Amino acid sequence: MSSSAQDTIFGFSTPIAKGAAVLLLMVAVTVFLFSVPGDGSGPHNSRILVQKFYFLPLLLAAAWFGFRGAVVATMAVTAVMAGLIVANWPGNPEAHVERMGEVGVFWLVGALAANFFEQQTKHLNDLKSANENTLYVLASALDVREENTGLHSRRVADYALRLAAEMGIKDPDALAVIWKGALLHDLGKIGIPDNILLKPGPLSEDEWEVMRRHTEVGFEMLADIAFLQEPAEIVLYHHEWFDGTGYPRGLKGNEIPLGARLFAVIDVFDAVTTARPYRTPESHLGASAILRQNAGSHFDPDIVKCFERVPFPDWEGIASRNSTTLFRKATS
Ligand SMILES: [Fe+2]
């Protein structure tokens, strides 16, 4: 879910911003080109030199838009070069030949660069997909062990992305951190013994002590993996409560990272709306009431407000895609 290297060259992240940057560079080089003395009236090679600056927008177009971008950019450069040749015709034949040769080089470089960047993008996407599948397998391993939670990890990861969107989080890297953190939030439970993790009845205080360690165990498992260091914070802090009564650190309010505050809401929403051997699931309305009652104590009240703004069909759609039934209201 993270953006590729060429997606973030010079910080441009949207297609419109990238297109505008390429266009602006093209126009700047063209204006510069026509502002220097032409053939025979100034330094002989002034324009020949300036036109080489076209390589910059051309390479950026190839990096950001692939073959199509390279072709459009090179066609624009070709048109300018043709205009110069026509405007100076018959002029200096040697300069015309040199310019036509340069156009050929532009096409060659554009094609090679587009091919290179498309290959790089494919490799990055393959790597990203392999990473995501590895995370799915890790999360699924835990879900299978905790038989009663089924697809909990995948479902909460999808819920978390929906809530993040409602909170106005658009940055692909920030969304990827939230998705990975949500998917792996309970990874540390792998280190909890079966007799505690799968115990059907209530846990003793000593058993809770062991269970609470899952946040730190999960964090330690992920913290040394470069691309999981930020998601590891969600894993560590997802049981912190807004009023400072949570664990493992007892952080309060905005001391708790935003992703962990967001996820705390989703974790409880999912826990109360899915069936357990010892209780029937809450409806969406019932779960919303629980979240509202605990806003300000357990949960960030602003995040609970965002949660309540998300239409029920959105939650229901995510639940359904993850083989779960979510009811709007209690059925009995
Ligand atoms: Fe947990």
Residues whose N, C-alpha, C, O or C-beta is under 5 A from the ligand:
A	BS01	LIG	H185 D186
